[in-house]
């Protein structure tokens, strides 16, 4: 029995490598004549019937490509294409991933541990650990386990552990790396209701819902768990002054309503009005309850996000619920710390192995934006959906 178990272990370990080799050994035919590098990559990936992912600035300095391949290995074509540049590649989960070659050795430290609730000692699913003031961070898995790689320079930074409903804790990264197994306890956040004083004030405040609160639901859009994103542009045409109190998503029960997702609040890019910079100061991942039916609200009042005069985007990003590490473009965001299972049965329940479905009201909306595998926001040219996402704002008026 031990011999059989050992052979099975070897086979399981070899599977990812074998899958990568199989993809690279595909034979493709492609003819490129003075084609831009980005288009060349897309056409090669299409010929190999695989997806491709890369940061757009990675290819910014590349010249046009002239290349003719007839029934050649994908490996050979990629090597020929990328040889003049400092670009490496890998195949992961059927996806071609391009990344810059490392020209220097950077010493890295791996921080592993668990995040749990102090009072009950229970693990906190999908809590986040993030470098304070930076976008780099990691989301723990369903058992509170996380794994974060830090460079030597990042050891001088502070790390913030957080989760919805819990108080944040901040640590010096160097102090945590020295521990072989780090445990981080978070206290449940108590909400103190402020006393209300009635006075004659010059400013009045009121709450207002904006975005797409259409009562009609025409269908739903699947949001996978590999970092796919969708966002709705919410205008500020009346130039109101105030803050974003909460954001809401209409979740369809045809998807997995309890799948975790990342909440995004973004500026509007001044050039093409696409989603721009993050307005949330930290990575915020939520997991709706199993009985969610329709609108799901996320309270953002503690962040005091001022309403931009140019409007803003509210979006959602899929989070892979098990042991897949994913870098979201240039944001440095790692979705789940990669974790080896403790035993063969130590996997997530099947009920959360797929993502959310967010509802839409019609196909006439022009405010919905999608995020591509090449890490770019875009709008569908035809039949763009008016996705059902909204925000509640707190307006100050005289």
C-alpha positions as CSV (number, residue, x, y, z in Angstrom):
1,X,0.0,0.0,0.0
2,X,2.8,2.4,0.8
3,X,4.3,1.7,-2.6
4,X,1.0,2.5,-4.4
5,X,0.6,5.7,-2.3
6,X,4.1,6.8,-3.2
7,X,3.5,6.2,-6.9
8,X,0.2,8.2,-6.7
9,X,2.0,11.0,-5.0
10,X,4.6,11.2,-7.7
11,X,1.9,11.2,-10.4
12,X,0.0,14.0,-8.8
13,X,3.1,16.1,-8.4
14,X,4.0,15.5,-12.1
15,X,0.6,16.5,-13.4
16,X,1.1,20.3,-13.5
17,X,4.5,19.9,-15.2
18,X,3.1,17.5,-17.7
19,X,0.2,19.8,-18.5
20,X,2.6,22.7,-19.1
21,X,4.8,20.6,-21.4
22,X,1.7,19.4,-23.3
23,X,0.6,23.0,-24.0
24,X,4.1,24.1,-25.1
25,X,4.4,21.0,-27.4
26,X,1.3,22.0,-29.4
27,X,2.1,22.6,-33.0
28,X,0.8,25.8,-34.5
29,X,0.9,27.7,-37.8
30,X,1.0,31.5,-37.9
31,X,2.0,34.2,-40.3
32,X,2.8,37.6,-39.0
33,X,3.9,40.5,-41.2
34,X,4.8,43.7,-39.3
35,X,2.2,43.0,-36.7
36,X,2.4,44.8,-33.3
37,X,3.7,42.7,-30.5
38,X,0.4,42.7,-28.5
39,X,-1.6,41.5,-31.5
40,X,1.1,38.9,-32.3
41,X,0.9,37.4,-28.8
42,X,-2.9,37.2,-29.1
43,X,-2.8,35.5,-32.5
44,X,-0.3,33.0,-31.3
45,X,-2.4,32.2,-28.2
46,X,-5.5,31.9,-30.4
47,X,-3.6,29.5,-32.7
48,X,-2.7,27.4,-29.7
49,X,-6.2,27.6,-28.3
50,X,-5.0,29.0,-24.9
51,X,-5.6,32.2,-23.0
52,X,-2.9,34.8,-22.5
53,X,-2.2,37.2,-19.6
54,X,0.3,40.0,-19.3
55,X,0.7,43.6,-18.2
56,X,0.3,45.9,-21.2
57,X,3.4,48.0,-20.3
58,X,5.5,44.8,-20.5
59,X,5.2,45.0,-24.3
60,X,5.4,48.8,-24.7
61,X,9.0,48.8,-26.0
62,X,8.6,45.9,-28.4
63,X,8.8,46.5,-32.2
64,X,6.5,45.0,-34.8
65,X,6.8,41.3,-35.5
66,X,7.4,39.5,-38.7
67,X,7.4,35.8,-38.1
68,X,6.3,32.7,-40.2
69,X,5.7,29.4,-38.5
70,X,4.3,26.3,-40.2
71,X,3.4,23.4,-37.9
72,X,6.0,24.4,-35.3
73,X,6.0,23.8,-31.6
74,X,4.5,26.6,-29.5
75,X,7.7,26.5,-27.4
76,X,9.8,27.2,-30.5
77,X,7.6,30.0,-31.7
78,X,7.6,31.7,-28.3
79,X,11.3,31.4,-27.9
80,X,11.8,33.0,-31.3
81,X,9.4,35.8,-30.6
82,X,10.6,36.8,-27.2
83,X,14.4,36.2,-27.7
84,X,15.2,39.9,-28.3
85,X,13.5,41.0,-25.1
86,X,13.7,40.5,-21.4
87,X,10.4,38.7,-21.2
88,X,9.8,35.2,-19.8
89,X,6.7,33.0,-19.9
90,X,5.0,30.1,-18.3
91,X,1.8,28.0,-18.8
92,X,-0.5,27.8,-15.8
93,X,-4.0,26.3,-15.8
94,X,-4.2,26.5,-19.6
95,X,-3.1,30.1,-19.6
96,X,0.0,31.6,-21.1
97,X,1.5,34.1,-18.6
98,X,4.1,36.6,-19.7
99,X,6.3,38.4,-17.1
100,X,9.6,40.3,-17.0
101,X,12.9,38.4,-16.7
102,X,14.7,39.0,-13.5
103,X,18.0,40.7,-14.2
104,X,19.1,40.6,-10.6
105,X,18.7,38.2,-7.7
106,X,16.3,39.6,-5.1
107,X,16.3,37.8,-1.8
108,X,12.8,36.9,-0.7
109,X,11.3,35.8,2.6
110,X,8.1,33.7,2.9
111,X,5.6,34.6,5.6
112,X,3.2,31.8,6.4
113,X,0.5,31.6,9.0
114,X,-3.1,31.7,10.0
115,X,-5.6,34.5,10.9
116,X,-8.2,33.7,13.5
117,X,-10.8,35.3,15.8
118,X,-9.4,36.0,19.2
119,X,-12.5,35.2,21.2
120,X,-13.5,31.9,19.6
121,X,-10.1,30.8,18.2
122,X,-11.9,30.1,14.9
123,X,-10.2,30.8,11.6
124,X,-11.3,33.9,9.6
125,X,-11.9,33.0,6.0
126,X,-10.7,35.4,3.3
127,X,-9.1,37.8,5.7
128,X,-6.4,40.0,4.1
129,X,-2.8,40.8,4.9
130,X,-1.4,43.8,3.1
131,X,1.7,46.0,3.1
132,X,0.5,49.2,4.7
133,X,0.2,52.0,2.2
134,X,0.9,49.7,-0.8
135,X,-1.3,47.6,-3.1
136,X,0.7,44.3,-2.4
137,X,-1.1,41.8,-0.2
138,X,-2.6,38.4,0.1
139,X,-6.0,36.9,0.9
140,X,-6.2,34.0,3.3
141,X,-8.0,30.8,2.3
142,X,-11.2,29.3,3.9
143,X,-9.2,28.1,6.9
144,X,-7.5,31.5,7.5
145,X,-4.2,30.3,6.0
146,X,-2.0,32.7,4.1
147,X,1.4,32.8,2.4
148,X,3.1,36.0,1.4
149,X,6.5,36.5,-0.2
150,X,8.4,39.7,0.8
151,X,11.6,41.1,-0.5
152,X,14.4,42.2,1.8
153,X,13.4,45.9,1.4
154,X,9.8,45.1,2.3
155,X,10.8,43.8,5.7
156,X,11.0,47.4,6.8
157,X,7.3,47.9,6.0
158,X,4.3,47.4,8.2
159,X,1.7,44.8,7.5
160,X,-2.0,45.3,8.2
161,X,-4.3,42.3,8.8
162,X,-8.0,43.0,8.3
163,X,-11.4,41.6,7.5
164,X,-15.0,42.9,7.4
165,X,-16.4,43.0,10.9
166,X,-13.0,42.9,12.7
167,X,-10.6,45.4,14.0
168,X,-7.4,45.9,12.0
169,X,-4.0,45.0,13.4
170,X,-0.7,46.3,12.2
171,X,2.7,44.6,12.6
172,X,6.3,45.2,11.5
173,X,7.0,42.8,8.7
174,X,10.4,41.9,10.1
175,X,9.0,40.8,13.4
176,X,6.6,38.3,11.7
177,X,9.1,36.8,9.3
178,X,11.3,35.6,12.1
179,X,8.5,33.3,13.3
180,X,8.3,29.8,11.6
181,X,4.5,29.8,12.0
182,X,2.7,33.1,12.4
183,X,-0.7,33.4,14.0
184,X,-2.6,36.6,13.9
185,X,-5.7,37.2,16.1
186,X,-8.3,39.8,15.2
187,X,-11.0,41.1,17.6
188,X,-14.6,41.5,16.5
189,X,-15.4,45.1,15.8
190,X,-17.9,46.7,18.1
191,X,-20.0,49.5,16.5
192,X,-20.5,52.5,18.8
193,X,-23.5,54.5,18.0
194,X,-22.7,58.2,18.2
195,X,-24.9,60.5,20.2
196,X,-27.2,62.7,18.1
197,X,-27.3,66.4,18.9
198,X,-30.1,68.4,17.3
199,X,-29.0,71.9,16.4
200,X,-29.7,74.5,13.8
201,X,-27.1,73.6,11.2
202,X,-26.2,75.3,7.9
203,X,-25.5,71.9,6.3
204,X,-28.0,69.1,6.0
205,X,-27.1,65.6,5.0
206,X,-29.3,63.0,3.4
207,X,-28.8,59.5,1.9
208,X,-29.4,58.7,-1.7
209,X,-29.1,55.6,-3.8
210,X,-27.4,56.0,-7.2
211,X,-26.3,53.5,-9.9
212,X,-28.5,50.8,-11.4
213,X,-31.4,49.9,-9.0
214,X,-33.7,48.8,-11.8
215,X,-36.4,46.4,-10.5
216,X,-36.3,44.4,-13.7
217,X,-33.7,41.6,-14.0
218,X,-33.1,40.5,-17.6
219,X,-30.4,38.0,-16.8
220,X,-27.0,37.6,-15.1
221,X,-23.3,37.6,-16.0
222,X,-20.9,34.9,-14.8
223,X,-17.9,36.2,-12.9
224,X,-15.2,33.5,-12.7
225,X,-12.9,33.0,-9.8
226,X,-9.6,33.8,-11.6
227,X,-9.6,37.6,-11.1
228,X,-12.2,38.5,-13.7
229,X,-13.8,41.9,-13.0
230,X,-16.8,43.9,-13.9
231,X,-17.6,47.5,-12.9
232,X,-20.4,50.0,-13.3
233,X,-19.7,53.7,-13.9
234,X,-21.8,55.9,-11.6
235,X,-22.1,59.5,-12.7
236,X,-21.9,62.6,-10.5
237,X,-23.6,64.9,-13.0
238,X,-25.1,67.1,-10.2
239,X,-21.7,67.6,-8.6
240,X,-22.9,66.6,-5.2
241,X,-20.7,66.8,-2.1
242,X,-20.5,63.9,0.2
243,X,-19.3,60.4,0.9
244,X,-19.9,56.8,-0.3
245,X,-21.7,55.0,2.5
246,X,-22.2,51.6,1.0
247,X,-22.1,49.7,-2.3
248,X,-24.6,47.0,-3.4
249,X,-24.5,44.1,-5.8
250,X,-27.5,42.2,-7.1
251,X,-26.4,38.6,-6.9
252,X,-28.2,35.9,-8.9
253,X,-29.0,32.5,-7.3
254,X,-28.0,30.9,-10.5
255,X,-24.4,31.5,-9.4
256,X,-22.7,30.7,-6.1
257,X,-23.9,33.5,-3.9
258,X,-21.5,32.5,-1.1
259,X,-18.4,32.7,-3.3
260,X,-16.0,35.4,-2.0
261,X,-15.2,38.5,-4.2
262,X,-13.1,41.6,-3.9
263,X,-15.0,45.0,-3.6
264,X,-13.6,47.6,-6.0
265,X,-14.2,51.4,-5.9
266,X,-12.3,53.2,-8.6
267,X,-11.9,56.6,-10.1
268,X,-12.8,57.4,-13.7
269,X,-9.7,57.6,-15.9
270,X,-9.5,61.1,-17.4
271,X,-8.5,60.0,-20.9
272,X,-11.0,57.3,-21.8
273,X,-13.4,57.2,-18.8
274,X,-12.4,53.6,-18.0
275,X,-11.9,52.5,-14.4
276,X,-8.8,54.1,-12.9
277,X,-7.1,54.2,-9.5
278,X,-8.4,52.5,-6.3
279,X,-10.3,54.6,-3.9
280,X,-10.4,52.0,-1.2
281,X,-7.3,52.2,0.9
282,X,-7.0,48.4,1.4
283,X,-7.9,45.1,-0.2
284,X,-11.5,44.4,0.8
285,X,-12.8,40.8,0.3
286,X,-16.3,39.8,1.3
287,X,-18.2,36.5,1.4
288,X,-22.0,36.8,1.2
289,X,-24.1,34.5,3.4
290,X,-25.5,31.3,1.8
291,X,-29.1,32.6,2.0
292,X,-28.4,35.8,0.0
293,X,-31.2,36.5,-2.4
294,X,-30.9,39.6,-4.6
295,X,-29.2,42.7,-3.2
296,X,-26.1,42.3,-1.1
297,X,-24.8,45.4,0.7
298,X,-21.2,46.2,1.8
299,X,-20.8,49.0,4.3
300,X,-18.0,51.4,3.4
301,X,-18.8,54.2,5.8
302,X,-15.7,53.8,7.9
303,X,-13.5,54.6,4.8
304,X,-15.0,58.1,4.3
305,X,-14.5,57.9,0.5
306,X,-15.4,61.3,-0.9
307,X,-17.6,61.3,-4.1
308,X,-15.3,62.3,-7.0
309,X,-16.7,65.2,-9.1
310,X,-16.1,63.1,-12.3
311,X,-18.0,60.1,-10.9
312,X,-16.7,56.7,-9.9
313,X,-16.8,53.0,-10.6
314,X,-18.1,50.2,-8.3
315,X,-16.9,46.8,-9.3
316,X,-16.4,43.3,-8.2
317,X,-13.4,40.9,-8.8
318,X,-13.6,37.2,-8.6
319,X,-11.4,35.5,-6.0
320,X,-10.2,31.9,-6.4
321,X,-11.4,30.0,-3.3
322,X,-8.6,27.4,-2.8
323,X,-4.9,27.1,-3.6
324,X,-4.3,29.3,-6.7
325,X,-2.0,32.3,-6.6
326,X,-3.0,35.1,-9.0
327,X,-1.3,38.5,-9.6
328,X,-3.9,41.1,-10.7
329,X,-1.9,43.1,-13.3
330,X,0.4,45.6,-11.8
331,X,-1.5,45.8,-8.5
332,X,0.7,43.3,-6.7
333,X,-2.5,41.6,-5.3
334,X,-2.2,37.9,-4.6
335,X,-5.6,36.3,-4.3
336,X,-4.9,33.2,-2.2
337,X,-1.7,32.1,-0.5
338,X,-0.7,28.8,-2.2
339,X,-1.1,26.0,0.2
340,X,-0.3,22.3,0.1
341,X,-3.3,20.3,1.4
342,X,-2.7,18.5,4.7
343,X,-4.2,15.4,3.3
344,X,-6.0,14.2,0.2
345,X,-9.4,15.2,1.6
346,X,-8.4,18.7,2.6
347,X,-10.0,20.7,-0.1
348,X,-12.8,23.3,-0.3
349,X,-16.4,22.1,-0.4
350,X,-17.6,21.8,-4.0
351,X,-20.3,24.5,-3.3
352,X,-17.7,27.3,-3.6
353,X,-15.6,26.1,-6.5
354,X,-17.3,28.5,-8.9
355,X,-18.0,32.2,-8.9
356,X,-20.8,34.7,-8.6
357,X,-23.4,35.7,-11.2
358,X,-24.2,39.4,-11.0
359,X,-27.6,40.5,-12.5
360,X,-28.2,42.9,-15.3
361,X,-31.4,44.8,-16.2
362,X,-31.1,45.2,-20.0
363,X,-28.6,45.3,-22.9
364,X,-28.7,49.0,-23.6
365,X,-26.4,50.3,-20.9
366,X,-23.1,52.0,-21.7
367,X,-21.7,52.3,-18.2
368,X,-20.6,48.7,-17.7
369,X,-16.9,47.9,-18.1
370,X,-15.2,44.4,-18.2
371,X,-11.6,43.4,-17.4
372,X,-9.7,41.3,-19.9
373,X,-7.1,38.6,-19.4
374,X,-4.5,41.1,-20.8
375,X,-5.2,43.3,-17.8
376,X,-7.1,46.0,-19.6
377,X,-10.6,47.5,-19.1
378,X,-12.9,47.5,-22.0
379,X,-16.6,47.8,-23.1
380,X,-18.4,45.4,-25.2
381,X,-19.0,46.9,-28.6
382,X,-22.5,45.3,-28.9
383,X,-25.0,44.2,-26.4
384,X,-23.3,45.7,-23.4
385,X,-25.2,44.9,-20.2
386,X,-26.5,47.4,-17.7
387,X,-25.2,45.5,-14.7
388,X,-27.1,45.9,-11.4
389,X,-24.6,47.6,-9.1
390,X,-25.4,50.6,-7.0
391,X,-24.0,52.9,-4.3
392,X,-25.6,54.8,-1.4
393,X,-24.1,58.2,-0.9
394,X,-24.3,60.6,2.0
395,X,-24.9,64.1,0.6
396,X,-24.3,67.4,2.3
397,X,-26.4,70.3,1.3
398,X,-27.4,73.7,2.6
